[in-house]
Amino acid sequence: MSFPPITHVAITVTDLARSTDFYSRLFGSDAVLDEDETTGGFHHTVFALDGGSLFGLHTHGEGQRTDAFDAKRTGLDHVAFACADRAALEQQASRLDELGIAHGGIVDAHYGSGVSFTDPDGIALEFFAPPG
């Protein structure tokens, strides 16, 4: 039996409008779902990514904690988006420049290359390409 792929990732954000704008620009598309649950203040916005994965943004109303994201805290470290090769990674790095999104440049390692950046809440994101 094979292990199933990831179907979606959902992150909690402090300002849904700000994050929706950021991810719309990053993904180059509008959300496919924007749903405000009337009970409990839960609201989510979802983007469809190539390959069938979904990426969701959540807010949780009055009970939501707003302390800053920290990759060293137990929980999410970062989300990485796949690039087929080094050329595709370079294109994504250039696109981040065009969008005015600060990043750490391409970093090469024996297991692949990546470009790290953060969203408006400081959530760590990366574009990653395999070695070669």
Rosetta blueprint (number, residue, H / E / L):
1 M L
2 S L
3 F L
4 P L
5 P L
6 I L
7 T L
8 H E
9 V E
10 A E
11 I E
12 T E
13 V L
14 T L
15 D L
16 L H
17 A H
18 R H
19 S H
20 T H
21 D H
22 F H
23 Y H
24 S H
25 R H
26 L H
27 F H
28 G L
29 S L
30 D L
31 A L
32 V L
33 L E
34 D E
35 E E
36 D E
37 E L
38 T L
39 T L
40 G L
41 G L
42 F E
43 H E
44 H E
45 T E
46 V E
47 F E
48 A E
49 L L
50 D H
51 G H
52 G H
53 S L
54 L E
55 F E
56 G E
57 L E
58 H E
59 T E
60 H E
61 G H
62 E H
63 G H
64 Q L
65 R L
66 T L
67 D L
68 A L
69 F L
70 D L
71 A L
72 K L
73 R L
74 T L
75 G L
76 L L
77 D L
78 H L
79 V E
80 A E
81 F E
82 A E
83 C L
84 A L
85 D L
86 R H
87 A H
88 A H
89 L H
90 E H
91 Q H
92 Q H
93 A H
94 S H
95 R H
96 L H
97 D H
98 E H
99 L H
100 G L
101 I L
102 A L
103 H E
104 G E
105 G E
106 I E
107 V E
108 D E
109 A E
110 H L
111 Y L
112 G E
113 S E
114 G E
115 V E
116 S E
117 F E
118 T E
119 D L
120 P L
121 D L
122 G L
123 I L
124 A E
125 L E
126 E E
127 F E
128 F E
129 A E
130 P L
131 P L
132 G L
